[in-house]
Amino acid sequence: MRCFPAEAPATLGDAAPTPWRRAEWAALLAGWALALAVLLPPVLSPGGGERAAALMLAAALAFWAVAVAVVHSDRLHFVIPDEASLALAALGLATAAGVPWLSGEGIAAASAALRDAAAAGAGAFAVFWAIGAAFRAGGRDALGFGDVKLAGACAVSLTPADAALALEVAALGAIAVLLATRRGGTLRDTAVPFGAFLAPAAWLVLVLAPPLRDAGLFPW
């Protein structure tokens, strides 16, 4: 599995803008519907955490919109815009600090959550960069720098365990699609827009892992 690298910073202007198709608009609406189904009940339930729950819902809706944009760009152009990664990182940091603040836990808790989120993003960035560097040292460009930045940005919104799960889901999804759609050639030499799998996988884990964990249905 190989992803084309972005040697220079990728921006929205690097590829000709392509309008979204019906499938992408449908995916956007379907994701929003899932987020509302999972995250809206806590917003409507009195108990003191409504504002924090509303922030989490808004963050999930925004995250999904950016994820669909990443899928669109990476699938068509093998480009993950820096604007998308920056938006996801900023969204994750704001949510990490905002949830404890709105929950009344105080500035100390908000600062600690902000540090943890930044550390998670930096850690994921470092791990993905090291993986890409190891492949390049072996003579293969197996992970583009756009994927590295996206991984760090997505991890800001996740715990380390959830980030690892998102990576696993993305990898399995990419392999499944690759096997289902390949038409000759070897898997080793087939380019895969990995960001188009990583962003949706991170969003799914972000939305579904907490309620599943609260229900005792999550392994960690």
Secondary structure, DSSP 8 states (H G I E B T S, - for coil): -B-----S---GGGS------HHHHHHHHHHHHHHHHHHHHHHHS-SS-HHHHHHHHHHHHHHHHHHHHHHHHHHHHS---HHHHHHHHHHHHHHHHHHHHHTT-HHHHHHHHHHHHHHHHHHHHHHHHHHHHHHHHTT---S-HHHHHHHHHHHTTS-HHHHHHHHHHHHHHHHHHHHHH--SS-GGG-B--THHHHHHHHHHHHHHHHHHHHTT-S--
